[in-house]
Amino acid sequence: MADISRIMGIKDLKLQGVVESMSDSAFGEYLDSLKSFTELYPSMEKNLRDSLGLHNLDLYGKNLRTTCDRLKKIHADELAETGLAELGGLQASNPEKMEAFLTDFLTSVSSLSIDIQMAEHGNQVNPTAEGNETPEVVSSPENKRSILAVDDTAFFLSTLKALIQGETNYKLTCVNSGVAALRFLMTGKPDLFILDIEMPEMNGYELARKIREAKHTAPIIFLTGNSSKDYVLKAIQAGAADFIVKPINKEHVLEKINKFIEG
């Protein structure tokens, strides 16, 4: 069952004053449109990437407009307007600028799709070992809050360090494998985990389960570039409290971290 309060809290859905005017049947149809959007989004994303890769501006513009129309249908108005504004200057834009725009745009839309899916799955979200409760936000003025980041890519870990260092009151520990993470947990107790999913030997799903088996209950944020329903559901079932979509940017990273711990 969908978590209605979580849907209402998705920042990219501009629902203030909209839902209140809907009848029960209209709201049911709206929930169906959200579900349809998440099901269709992987193909929309692929079509956009493929058409830009082919340098087919007409097809790319058509695919971008289709995506924006579907965003408007679910009241993701600001994202839709961002895409439509890009359409206005498409012919004058160069390939590098178009690729940069599409990367940023799809990161935002992928994050929206995942947020909707998190709300759709409702009580299946199980971020702790003890049950279905939402993890509490914790803060301490005396001590830095501890974050353990696990990714086999050195570039990502260095990027994450650069985004967090000097900007927040967080202590970030980075390791490059699930084995190294479990070794750290023998003595360390993070306030938050950030786990890549695609890792050799022990992937993020497996690591999350081992974290919970070891009785660590801190929230888990998964890193992903994949917003497909099966992929997201598997992460939720492994204990995901939230997701950070790659490629990462500072605003997105800090927004997700600040949901669970305060510096």
Secondary structure, 3 states (H helix, E strand, C coil): CCCHHHHHCCCCCCCCCCHHHCCHHHHHHHHHHHHHHHHHHHHHHHHHHHHHHCCCHHHHHHHHHHHHHHHHHCCCHHHHHHHHHHHHCHHHCCHHHHHHHHHHHHHHHHHHHHHHHHHHHHHHCCCCCCCCCCCCCEECCCCCEEEEEECCCHHHHHHHHHHHCCCCCEEEEEECCHHHHHHHCCCCCCCEEEEECCCCCCCHHHHHHHHHHCCCCCCEEEEECCCCHHHHHHHHHHCEEEEEECCCCHHHHHHHHHCCEEC
